[in-house]
Amino acid sequence: MGLTLTEKILKAHIVDGEFVKGSEIGIRIDQTLTQDATGTMAYLEFEAMGVPRVRTERSVAYIDHNTLQSGFENADDHRFIGSVAKKHGIYFSRPGNGICHQVHLERFGAPGKTLIGSDSHTPTGGGIGMIAIGAGGLDVAVAMGGGAYYITYPKIVNVKLSGALRPWVSAKDVILEVLRRLSVKGGVGKVIEYTGEGVKSLSVPERATITNMGAELGATTSIFPSDETTRQFLKAQGREDVYTPLSADEDAVYDELVEIDLSALEPMAACPHSPDNIKNARELAGMKIDQVCIGSCTNSSLMDMMKVAHILKGKTVHPDVSLSIAPGSKQVLNMLAQNGALSILIDAGARILESACGPCIGMGQSPNSGGISLRTFNRNFLGRSGTKDGQVYLVSPELAALSAVNGVFSDPTELPDDFRFEMPEKFVVNDNMIVPPASEEDMDKVEILRGPNIKPYPDTAPLADTIECGVSLKVGDNITTDHIMPAGAKILPLRSNIPAISNYCFTVCDEKFPERAKEMGKSVIVGGSNYGQGSSREHAALAPLYLGVKAVLVKSFARIHRANLVNAGILPLTFVNEADYDKIDEGDILLLEDLREKVAKGDTEYTVINKTKGIEIPVLCELSGRTANIMLAGGLLDFTRENLK
């Protein structure tokens, strides 16, 4: 029986555990990336481990999220990250060089390598045949220190592509179709592997768009084979030496099969407020719009920008529409400037933003009250745009550009079939905004520069034998990390200051939660299904940790957030019977006993006693030997200090 591509790469990197479906395995990590919203905390954690220099093949620190410098905080964080990178062997991508995933694909990614990043859209690297996984910052810090990264050996879904996309139907429509079929929960515990003849018709930027937004499926990662198309892309980047052909064996066995005929797809949109709320463009055609934002790590490649420029050429943005465009990297922006496309965008009335995440992370460009905003981004959670009642639709660059001109939601397949983008034989390469680290001989001379906003990791303690406390908050299904720890220009600068940022924890759901949690001293949070979906931000675990949350009891967890809770030493519990969710209310006093003994023995079945209602509720706490030890130690940082030498 042959191997899938996913299995080939995982098997080549496994350093701990059994290569058996459903079991936990530890894999060697070749590369890491961080961005500035998560990076400061990740590097504070790395420093706390006492490892002098990273032990990966390549680690890169990017500045792309907190680039709006309205106070000293972001600039101080950038300075801190730059100094840590220089001292500890990490490459530093300066502000303005571009979005981490776009730049990493261009300049560092390599087929067959493993990559974890403290950003949930790290699977972008799957577009060139990497096992690229989003993780919490502490997991990335451990990997930089030479530790393995642990995942559950995943189920592998074969998305078999046939045919080719029709003109003005895009890669964005491919991933929207996958989301339509599988939902935002459909990829949990799975890797999405793309195969079939249709793969050959997709360029690397198109493949990267698909793997990027695979994060919205809840998948561990997504991956394409490395083929001649991959080689040509790497050659054009001056990096053909890292190319290696990779694909699944012909007799590989998959856990699921999804078949998509690319030629049958049409333009689509994810409607408010979920990436899997899919409608066809023709159903929405004619709807008045207020704003269009083109960019993000999903759709900011040179290919995307050239298609937009073609549609905008000789046109003017509708007077009722605000159009902003953010090229994904300095390379893309520079090539647009050199070939004249940038002038076309400016002439049309587009507002050109710097090469950064910007509006996607709520950093500016919030729509007007109740405004309808078409965005080429990957998430449209309620309030993520910075406008509480903003109506955000996720669309392709082609659909976005045409709609910006027309002032209404428009189907791009109505455009003339008169444009084909040809990938360049050679990209413009200038890496002068990537600062290499100091040599091992000079690293001790580097001073770490800390600002007053940078606070240490929250205090932790070994798992208590008994948890008895009240429920500080009860929430419903599909709670995102944006609900737990909001983003935006006001809050993001506090990412290196857990005491300050904790004041915003869950305020989207309940403005009084932080104050109530502090008053209670210790508490439990109760939630519904798919709790913690969305970004990899470990702050959604660290802020509750700081506020005294000892356990989270839900119907089901999103993968990364559950891992972050374990890393923070917060007990992750799930209902055996989902109907028992209705038997607990905010304010109820819950009791869990004999925890250390149960965790140490590997017990999975626990009992929560609701003392307020006088009932017992069976729950699950599924911790493996390693994660059990992490929980007993009080979190991954404490565990790593004891074990990573």
C-alpha positions as CSV (number, residue, x, y, z in Angstrom):
1,M,0.0,0.0,0.0
2,G,1.5,3.3,-1.1
3,L,1.8,6.5,0.9
4,T,0.1,9.9,0.5
5,L,2.3,12.9,0.1
6,T,1.4,14.0,3.6
7,E,2.5,10.6,5.0
8,K,5.8,10.7,3.1
9,I,6.8,14.0,4.6
10,L,5.6,13.2,8.1
11,K,7.3,9.8,8.1
12,A,10.6,11.4,7.0
13,H,10.3,13.8,10.0
14,I,8.9,11.7,12.8
15,V,11.0,11.6,15.9
16,D,8.6,10.4,18.5
17,G,5.5,8.2,18.6
18,E,3.9,5.5,16.5
19,F,3.1,6.1,12.9
20,V,-0.5,5.0,13.5
21,K,-3.7,6.9,12.6
22,G,-5.1,8.8,15.6
23,S,-2.0,8.5,17.7
24,E,0.2,11.4,18.8
25,I,3.4,11.9,16.9
26,G,6.3,14.3,17.3
27,I,7.8,15.7,14.1
28,R,11.1,17.5,13.5
29,I,10.6,21.0,12.4
30,D,12.8,22.4,9.6
31,Q,11.5,26.0,9.6
32,T,9.6,28.4,11.8
33,L,8.0,31.8,11.2
34,T,6.4,34.3,13.6
35,Q,4.7,37.6,13.0
36,D,4.7,40.6,15.3
37,A,1.2,40.2,16.8
38,T,2.3,36.8,18.2
39,G,6.1,37.1,17.9
40,T,6.9,39.1,21.0
41,M,5.3,36.6,23.3
42,A,6.9,33.7,21.4
43,Y,10.4,35.2,21.8
44,L,9.8,36.0,25.5
45,E,9.0,32.3,25.8
46,F,12.0,31.3,23.8
47,E,14.2,33.4,26.0
48,A,12.7,31.8,29.1
49,M,13.9,28.4,27.8
50,G,17.5,29.4,28.0
51,V,18.5,28.1,24.5
52,P,21.1,30.5,23.1
53,R,20.5,30.0,19.4
54,V,17.7,28.5,17.3
55,R,18.2,24.9,16.2
56,T,16.1,24.9,13.1
57,E,17.3,25.1,9.5
58,R,15.7,28.5,9.1
59,S,13.6,30.7,11.4
60,V,12.2,34.0,10.3
61,A,10.5,36.8,12.2
62,Y,8.1,39.0,10.2
63,I,6.7,42.4,10.9
64,D,3.3,42.6,9.1
65,H,0.4,42.8,11.6
66,N,1.0,45.7,14.0
67,T,2.4,48.1,11.5
68,L,0.1,51.0,12.4
69,Q,2.3,53.0,14.8
70,S,-0.1,55.3,16.6
71,G,1.9,54.9,19.9
72,F,5.2,53.6,21.1
73,E,4.0,50.0,21.7
74,N,4.2,48.6,18.2
75,A,7.5,50.2,17.4
76,D,8.9,48.9,20.7
77,D,7.8,45.4,19.9
78,H,9.4,45.6,16.4
79,R,12.6,46.8,18.0
80,F,12.5,44.0,20.5
81,I,11.8,41.3,17.9
82,G,14.6,42.6,15.7
83,S,17.1,42.5,18.5
84,V,16.1,39.0,19.6
85,A,16.3,37.8,16.0
86,K,19.8,39.2,15.6
87,K,21.0,37.6,18.8
88,H,19.4,34.2,18.6
89,G,20.0,33.2,14.9
90,I,16.7,34.3,13.4
91,Y,16.2,36.2,10.1
92,F,14.2,39.4,10.5
93,S,11.8,40.7,7.8
94,R,11.4,44.4,8.4
95,P,8.1,46.4,8.3
96,G,7.2,47.0,4.7
97,N,8.8,43.8,3.4
98,G,5.5,42.1,3.2
99,I,3.1,39.6,4.7
100,C,4.8,36.6,6.3
101,H,3.1,33.9,4.2
102,Q,3.6,35.7,0.9
103,V,7.3,36.5,1.6
104,H,8.0,33.0,3.0
105,L,6.5,31.4,-0.1
106,E,8.7,33.6,-2.3
107,R,12.0,33.5,-0.4
108,F,12.2,30.7,2.1
109,G,9.7,27.9,1.6
110,A,10.9,24.6,0.2
111,P,9.1,21.4,-0.9
112,G,9.3,18.5,1.5
113,K,10.2,20.6,4.5
114,T,8.2,21.1,7.7
115,L,7.2,24.6,8.8
116,I,5.2,25.7,11.8
117,G,4.3,29.3,12.3
118,S,2.6,31.4,15.0
119,D,-0.2,32.3,12.6
120,S,-3.0,30.1,11.5
121,H,-2.5,30.7,7.8
122,T,1.0,29.1,7.8
123,P,-0.5,26.3,5.6
124,T,0.0,28.7,2.7
125,G,3.4,26.9,2.4
126,G,1.5,23.8,1.3
127,G,1.2,25.5,-2.1
128,I,4.8,24.5,-2.8
129,G,4.6,21.0,-1.2
130,M,5.5,21.8,2.5
131,I,3.8,20.4,5.6
132,A,3.1,23.9,7.0
133,I,1.1,24.1,10.2
134,G,-0.3,27.0,12.2
135,A,0.5,26.7,15.9
136,G,0.6,28.7,19.1
137,G,3.7,30.9,19.8
138,L,4.9,28.6,22.6
139,D,4.9,25.6,20.3
140,V,6.9,27.7,17.8
141,A,9.3,28.7,20.6
142,V,9.9,25.0,21.5
143,A,10.5,24.1,17.9
144,M,13.1,26.9,17.6
145,G,14.8,25.4,20.6
146,G,15.0,22.1,18.9
147,G,12.0,20.4,20.3
148,A,9.5,18.3,18.3
149,Y,6.1,19.6,17.4
150,Y,3.3,17.2,18.3
151,I,0.1,16.5,16.3
152,T,-2.4,13.7,16.1
153,Y,-1.6,11.6,13.1
154,P,-4.3,13.0,10.9
155,K,-6.9,11.6,8.6
156,I,-6.0,12.6,5.0
157,V,-8.6,13.9,2.6
158,N,-8.0,13.5,-1.1
159,V,-9.5,16.5,-2.9
160,K,-9.2,15.3,-6.5
161,L,-9.3,18.1,-9.1
162,S,-10.1,17.6,-12.7
163,G,-10.5,20.1,-15.6
164,A,-9.4,23.7,-15.5
165,L,-10.9,27.0,-14.3
166,R,-12.9,29.0,-16.7
167,P,-11.8,32.6,-17.4
168,W,-12.5,34.9,-14.3
169,V,-13.2,31.9,-12.1
170,S,-10.4,31.8,-9.5
171,A,-8.6,29.7,-6.9
172,K,-10.6,31.6,-4.3
173,D,-13.7,29.9,-5.8
174,V,-12.0,26.5,-5.4
175,I,-11.5,26.9,-1.7
176,L,-15.0,28.4,-1.2
177,E,-16.4,25.3,-2.9
178,V,-14.4,23.1,-0.5
179,L,-15.7,25.1,2.4
180,R,-19.3,24.9,1.0
181,R,-19.0,21.1,1.0
182,L,-17.1,20.5,4.2
183,S,-17.9,23.5,6.5
184,V,-15.6,25.3,9.0
185,K,-15.5,22.1,11.1
186,G,-15.1,19.7,8.3
187,G,-11.3,19.6,8.3
188,V,-10.7,19.1,12.1
189,G,-8.1,16.4,12.6
190,K,-7.4,16.2,8.9
191,V,-4.9,17.2,6.2
192,I,-6.4,18.2,2.9
193,E,-4.3,16.9,0.1
194,Y,-4.9,18.0,-3.5
195,T,-4.4,15.6,-6.4
196,G,-5.6,14.9,-9.9
197,E,-5.0,16.3,-13.4
198,G,-6.5,19.6,-12.5
199,V,-3.6,20.4,-10.2
200,K,-1.4,21.0,-13.3
201,S,-3.6,23.8,-14.4
202,L,-3.0,25.8,-11.2
203,S,-0.1,28.1,-10.6
204,V,1.8,28.2,-7.3
205,P,0.1,31.5,-6.2
206,E,-3.3,29.8,-6.9
207,R,-2.3,26.7,-5.0
208,A,-1.2,28.9,-2.1
209,T,-4.5,30.7,-2.1
210,I,-6.3,27.4,-1.7
211,T,-4.0,26.0,1.1
212,N,-4.0,29.4,2.9
213,M,-7.8,29.4,3.3
214,G,-7.8,25.7,4.2
215,A,-7.3,27.0,7.7
216,E,-10.9,28.0,7.7
217,L,-11.8,24.3,7.4
218,G,-10.2,23.7,10.8
219,A,-7.7,21.4,9.0
220,T,-4.3,20.7,10.4
221,T,-2.9,21.8,7.0
222,S,-3.4,21.5,3.2
223,I,-0.8,20.5,0.6
224,F,-0.2,20.3,-3.1
225,P,2.3,18.1,-4.9
226,S,5.7,19.6,-5.9
227,D,5.9,19.4,-9.7
228,E,7.2,21.2,-12.7
229,T,5.0,24.2,-11.9
230,T,6.7,24.4,-8.5
231,R,10.1,24.1,-10.1
232,Q,9.4,27.0,-12.5
233,F,8.2,29.2,-9.6
234,L,11.2,28.5,-7.5
235,K,13.5,29.0,-10.5
236,A,11.9,32.4,-11.2
237,Q,12.6,33.3,-7.5
238,G,16.3,32.3,-8.0
239,R,15.8,29.3,-5.7
240,E,15.6,26.3,-8.0
241,D,18.2,24.5,-5.8
242,V,15.6,23.8,-3.1
243,Y,13.2,22.1,-5.6
244,T,12.5,18.4,-5.3
245,P,9.6,16.6,-7.0
246,L,7.1,15.2,-4.5
247,S,3.7,13.5,-5.0
248,A,1.6,10.7,-3.5
249,D,2.1,7.1,-4.6
250,E,-0.4,5.9,-7.3
251,D,-1.8,3.4,-4.8
252,A,-2.0,5.7,-1.9
253,V,-5.0,5.2,0.4
254,Y,-7.0,8.2,1.7
255,D,-9.6,8.4,4.4
256,E,-12.0,10.5,2.3
257,L,-12.4,11.6,-1.3
258,V,-13.8,14.9,-2.6
259,E,-14.0,15.3,-6.3
260,I,-14.1,18.8,-7.9
261,D,-14.4,19.6,-11.6
262,L,-12.7,23.0,-11.9
263,S,-14.4,23.7,-15.2
264,A,-17.8,23.5,-13.5
265,L,-17.1,26.1,-10.8
266,E,-18.4,29.7,-10.9
267,P,-17.6,32.8,-8.9
268,M,-18.8,32.6,-5.3
269,A,-18.7,34.5,-2.0
270,A,-18.7,33.7,1.7
271,C,-21.5,35.8,3.2
272,P,-21.6,37.3,6.7
273,H,-20.4,36.1,9.2
274,S,-18.7,32.8,8.4
275,P,-16.3,31.5,5.7
276,D,-18.6,28.6,4.9
277,N,-21.8,30.7,4.4
278,I,-21.4,30.3,0.6
279,K,-23.5,31.7,-2.2
280,N,-23.0,32.0,-6.0
281,A,-22.1,35.4,-7.3
282,R,-25.1,35.5,-9.5
283,E,-27.4,35.1,-6.4
284,L,-25.8,38.3,-5.0
285,A,-25.5,40.3,-8.3
286,G,-26.8,43.8,-8.1
287,M,-26.4,44.3,-4.3
288,K,-25.1,47.8,-3.5
289,I,-21.7,47.8,-1.9
290,D,-19.8,50.4,0.2
291,Q,-16.2,49.1,0.3
292,V,-13.7,46.8,-1.4
293,C,-10.4,45.6,0.1
294,I,-8.0,43.7,-2.0
295,G,-5.0,42.0,-0.4
296,S,-4.2,39.7,2.6
297,C,-2.1,36.6,2.7
298,T,-4.9,34.9,0.7
299,N,-5.0,37.1,-2.4
300,S,-2.1,39.5,-2.7
301,S,0.3,37.8,-5.2
302,L,1.5,39.4,-8.4
303,M,-1.0,37.3,-10.3
304,D,-3.9,38.6,-8.2
305,M,-2.7,42.2,-8.6
306,M,-2.2,41.9,-12.4
307,K,-5.8,40.6,-12.8
308,V,-7.1,43.5,-10.8
309,A,-5.1,46.0,-12.8
310,H,-6.5,44.6,-16.0
311,I,-10.0,45.0,-14.8
312,L,-9.4,48.5,-13.5
313,K,-7.4,49.8,-16.5
314,G,-9.1,52.9,-18.0
315,K,-11.9,52.7,-15.3
316,T,-12.7,54.7,-12.2
317,V,-13.8,53.3,-8.9
318,H,-17.5,53.9,-8.3
319,P,-18.1,57.2,-6.4
320,D,-20.0,55.3,-3.6
321,V,-17.2,52.8,-3.1
322,S,-13.9,53.0,-1.2
323,L,-11.3,50.7,-2.8
324,S,-8.1,49.8,-1.0
325,I,-5.3,47.5,-2.3
326,A,-2.4,46.1,-0.4
327,P,0.2,44.1,-2.4
328,G,1.4,41.2,-0.4
329,S,5.1,41.9,-0.5
330,K,7.7,44.4,-1.5
331,Q,8.6,42.2,-4.4
332,V,5.0,42.3,-5.7
333,L,4.7,46.1,-5.1
334,N,8.1,46.7,-6.8
335,M,7.1,44.6,-9.9
336,L,3.8,46.5,-10.1
337,A,5.7,49.7,-10.1
338,Q,8.2,48.6,-12.7
339,N,5.6,47.2,-15.2
340,G,3.2,50.1,-14.9
341,A,0.3,48.3,-13.2
342,L,0.7,50.4,-10.0
343,S,-0.1,53.5,-12.1
344,I,-3.2,51.8,-13.4
345,L,-4.4,51.1,-9.8
346,I,-3.7,54.6,-8.7
347,D,-5.4,56.2,-11.8
348,A,-8.5,54.1,-11.1
349,G,-8.8,55.7,-7.7
350,A,-7.5,52.8,-5.5
351,R,-6.0,53.6,-2.1
352,I,-2.7,51.9,-2.0
353,L,-1.8,50.4,1.4
354,E,1.6,49.2,2.5
355,S,2.5,45.5,2.0
356,A,1.1,44.2,5.3
357,C,-2.0,42.5,6.8
358,G,-3.8,45.8,7.4
359,P,-7.6,45.5,7.2
360,C,-7.6,41.7,7.4
361,I,-6.5,41.9,11.0
362,G,-8.7,44.9,11.7
363,M,-5.8,47.3,11.4
364,G,-7.5,50.2,9.6
365,Q,-10.0,50.4,6.7
366,S,-13.0,49.5,8.9
367,P,-16.2,49.9,6.8
368,N,-18.9,52.4,7.5
369,S,-21.8,51.5,9.9
370,G,-23.6,48.6,8.5
371,G,-21.4,48.8,5.4
372,I,-21.2,46.0,2.9
373,S,-17.5,45.3,2.4
374,L,-16.2,42.9,-0.3
375,R,-12.8,41.5,0.8
376,T,-10.3,39.1,-0.7
377,F,-9.4,37.9,2.8
378,N,-10.0,34.6,4.6
379,R,-12.2,35.5,7.5
380,N,-15.4,37.5,7.9
381,F,-16.2,36.9,11.6
382,L,-18.6,39.4,13.1
383,G,-16.7,42.5,14.2
384,R,-13.3,41.4,12.9
385,S,-13.3,44.3,10.4
386,G,-13.4,46.8,13.3
387,T,-17.0,47.7,12.6
388,K,-19.5,45.8,14.8
389,D,-22.3,45.7,12.3
390,G,-20.0,45.5,9.2
391,Q,-21.3,43.0,6.5
392,V,-18.2,41.4,5.1
393,Y,-18.2,39.1,2.1
394,L,-15.1,37.1,1.1
395,V,-14.5,37.1,-2.7
396,S,-11.9,36.7,-5.4
397,P,-9.8,39.7,-6.5
398,E,-11.5,39.5,-9.9
399,L,-15.0,39.8,-8.4
400,A,-13.8,42.5,-6.0
401,A,-12.3,44.7,-8.7
402,L,-15.3,44.5,-11.0
403,S,-17.7,45.3,-8.2
404,A,-15.6,48.3,-7.1
405,V,-16.0,49.8,-10.6
406,N,-19.7,49.0,-10.9
407,G,-20.7,49.9,-7.3
408,V,-22.7,46.7,-6.9
409,F,-21.9,43.0,-6.4
410,S,-20.9,41.8,-9.9
411,D,-20.2,38.4,-11.6
412,P,-16.7,38.6,-13.2
413,T,-17.5,35.9,-15.8
414,E,-19.5,38.7,-17.6
415,L,-16.1,40.2,-18.5
416,P,-14.6,39.7,-22.0
417,D,-12.3,36.7,-22.2
418,D,-9.3,38.7,-23.3
419,F,-6.7,38.3,-20.5
420,R,-4.3,35.6,-19.5
421,F,-1.6,36.1,-16.9
422,E,1.7,34.5,-17.6
423,M,3.9,33.8,-14.6
424,P,7.2,35.7,-14.9
425,E,10.3,33.8,-15.9
426,K,12.2,35.8,-13.3
427,F,10.8,37.7,-10.3
428,V,12.5,40.9,-9.1
429,V,14.6,39.7,-6.1
430,N,15.9,42.2,-3.6
431,D,16.2,40.8,0.0
432,N,17.6,44.0,1.5
433,M,14.6,44.2,3.9
434,I,15.5,40.8,5.4
435,V,18.2,41.2,8.1
436,P,20.3,38.2,8.7
437,P,21.2,37.3,12.3
438,A,24.6,38.0,14.0
439,S,27.2,35.2,13.8
440,E,27.6,32.8,16.6
441,E,30.9,34.7,17.4
442,D,29.1,38.1,17.6
443,M,25.7,37.1,19.1
444,D,26.8,37.8,22.7
445,K,27.5,41.4,21.8
446,V,23.8,42.0,20.8
447,E,21.7,43.8,23.3
448,I,18.0,42.9,23.7
449,L,15.9,46.1,23.5
450,R,12.8,46.0,25.6
451,G,10.1,48.7,25.9
452,P,7.8,49.4,28.9
453,N,4.8,47.6,27.2
454,I,6.6,44.3,27.1
455,K,5.5,42.2,30.1
456,P,6.6,38.7,31.1
457,Y,4.7,35.5,30.6
458,P,1.8,35.1,33.1
459,D,2.4,33.2,36.3
460,T,1.7,29.5,36.1
461,A,1.3,26.7,38.7
462,P,1.1,22.9,38.6
463,L,-2.3,21.4,38.1
464,A,-4.3,21.5,41.3
465,D,-5.8,18.2,42.6
466,T,-9.2,19.9,42.9
467,I,-10.9,22.7,41.0
468,E,-13.9,24.2,42.7
469,C,-15.1,27.5,41.3
470,G,-17.9,29.3,39.5
471,V,-18.8,29.5,35.8
472,S,-17.6,33.0,34.8
473,L,-19.0,32.8,31.2
474,K,-21.3,30.6,29.1
475,V,-21.1,31.0,25.3
476,G,-22.6,29.3,22.2
477,D,-21.3,27.5,19.1
478,N,-18.5,28.6,16.8
479,I,-16.9,31.0,19.3
480,T,-13.8,32.3,17.5
481,T,-10.5,33.6,18.8
482,D,-11.7,37.0,17.7
483,H,-14.5,36.6,20.3
484,I,-12.1,35.5,23.0
485,M,-9.3,38.0,22.2
486,P,-10.3,40.6,19.7
487,A,-7.9,42.1,17.2
488,G,-7.9,45.6,15.8
489,A,-5.8,48.8,16.0
490,K,-6.8,49.5,19.6
491,I,-6.0,46.0,21.1
492,L,-3.3,44.5,18.9
493,P,-0.5,46.8,20.3
494,L,-1.1,45.1,23.7
495,R,-0.1,41.7,22.5
496,S,3.1,41.8,24.5
497,N,1.3,42.9,27.6
498,I,-1.0,40.2,28.9
499,P,-2.2,42.1,32.0
500,A,-3.4,45.0,29.8
501,I,-4.8,42.9,26.9
502,S,-6.8,40.7,29.3
503,N,-9.1,43.6,29.9
504,Y,-10.5,43.0,26.5
505,C,-10.9,39.3,26.8
506,F,-14.4,38.1,25.7
507,T,-15.7,41.7,25.7
508,V,-17.3,41.1,22.3
509,C,-19.6,38.6,24.1
510,D,-19.8,40.2,27.5
511,E,-18.2,43.5,28.4
512,K,-18.2,42.7,32.1
513,F,-16.3,39.3,31.7
514,P,-12.8,40.5,32.6
515,E,-14.0,42.3,35.7
516,R,-16.1,39.4,36.8
517,A,-13.3,36.9,36.2
518,K,-10.9,38.9,38.3
519,E,-13.4,39.2,41.1
520,M,-14.0,35.5,41.1
521,G,-10.3,34.8,41.3
522,K,-10.7,31.4,39.6
523,S,-13.4,30.2,37.2
524,V,-14.5,27.9,34.4
525,I,-15.8,28.9,31.0
526,V,-18.5,26.8,29.3
527,G,-19.0,26.8,25.5
528,G,-20.6,25.1,22.5
529,S,-19.1,23.3,19.5
530,N,-16.0,24.3,17.5
531,Y,-14.9,26.5,20.4
532,G,-11.8,28.6,19.5
533,Q,-11.9,28.4,15.7
534,G,-9.9,31.0,13.8
535,S,-6.4,32.3,14.4
536,S,-3.6,30.7,16.3
537,R,-3.3,33.5,18.7
538,E,-2.2,32.0,22.1
539,H,-3.4,35.2,23.7
540,A,-6.9,33.7,23.6
541,A,-5.5,31.2,26.2
542,L,-3.0,33.4,28.0
543,A,-5.6,36.2,28.8
544,P,-8.0,33.7,30.4
545,L,-5.0,32.2,32.2
546,Y,-4.2,35.6,33.6
547,L,-7.8,36.1,34.6
548,G,-7.9,32.9,36.6
549,V,-9.6,30.5,34.2
550,K,-8.8,26.9,35.3
551,A,-10.8,24.9,32.8
552,V,-12.9,25.2,29.7
553,L,-15.8,22.9,29.2
554,V,-17.3,22.8,25.7
555,K,-19.0,20.5,23.1
556,S,-15.9,20.5,20.9
557,F,-12.7,22.4,20.4
558,A,-10.9,23.8,17.4
559,R,-7.4,22.2,17.1
560,I,-5.0,25.0,17.7
561,H,-7.0,26.6,20.5
562,R,-7.2,23.4,22.4
563,A,-3.5,23.0,22.1
564,N,-3.0,26.5,23.3
565,L,-5.1,25.9,26.4
566,V,-3.0,22.8,27.2
567,N,0.1,24.8,26.7
568,A,-1.2,27.4,29.1
569,G,-2.1,24.8,31.7
570,I,-5.9,25.3,31.3
571,L,-7.8,22.0,31.5
572,P,-9.7,21.3,28.2
573,L,-12.9,19.4,28.9
574,T,-15.7,18.2,26.5
575,F,-19.2,17.0,27.2
576,V,-19.9,13.3,26.8
577,N,-23.5,14.2,26.0
578,E,-23.9,17.6,24.3
579,A,-27.3,17.9,25.8
580,D,-25.6,18.4,29.2
581,Y,-24.5,21.8,28.0
582,D,-28.0,23.0,29.0
583,K,-27.5,21.8,32.6
584,I,-24.9,24.5,33.4
585,D,-25.5,28.2,33.7
586,E,-23.3,31.2,34.3
587,G,-22.7,31.5,38.1
588,D,-23.1,27.8,38.8
589,I,-20.4,26.3,41.1
590,L,-18.6,23.4,39.6
591,L,-16.4,20.8,41.3
592,L,-13.7,18.5,39.7
593,E,-11.8,16.2,42.1
594,D,-8.8,13.9,42.0
595,L,-7.4,15.7,38.9
596,R,-3.7,15.0,39.3
597,E,-4.3,11.2,39.8
598,K,-6.7,11.0,36.9
599,V,-4.4,13.0,34.5
600,A,-1.3,11.0,35.6
601,K,-3.1,7.7,35.0
602,G,-4.3,8.8,31.6
603,D,-8.0,8.6,32.5
604,T,-10.3,10.2,30.0
605,E,-13.6,10.0,31.8
606,Y,-14.2,12.7,34.5
607,T,-17.1,13.9,36.4
608,V,-18.1,17.5,36.9
609,I,-20.3,18.1,39.9
610,N,-22.6,21.0,39.5
611,K,-23.0,21.9,43.2
612,T,-25.5,24.6,42.4
613,K,-27.9,22.3,40.7
614,G,-26.9,19.1,42.6
615,I,-26.2,17.0,39.5
616,E,-23.3,15.1,38.1
617,I,-22.2,15.6,34.5
618,P,-19.8,13.2,32.7
619,V,-17.1,14.9,30.7
620,L,-14.0,13.8,28.7
621,C,-10.4,15.0,29.2
622,E,-8.3,13.4,26.5
623,L,-4.7,13.9,27.3
624,S,-1.9,11.7,26.0
625,G,1.2,10.9,28.1
626,R,3.0,14.0,26.9
627,T,0.1,16.4,27.1
628,A,-0.8,14.9,30.5
629,N,2.7,15.7,31.7
630,I,2.4,19.3,30.3
631,M,-0.9,19.7,32.2
632,L,0.6,18.3,35.4
633,A,3.6,20.7,35.1
634,G,1.3,23.7,34.7
635,G,1.9,24.3,31.0
636,L,4.3,23.8,28.2
637,L,6.8,26.4,29.3
638,D,7.2,24.8,32.7
639,F,7.4,21.3,31.1
640,T,10.0,22.5,28.5
641,R,12.2,24.1,31.1
642,E,12.3,20.7,32.9
643,N,12.9,18.6,29.7
644,L,14.5,20.6,26.9
645,K,18.3,20.6,27.3
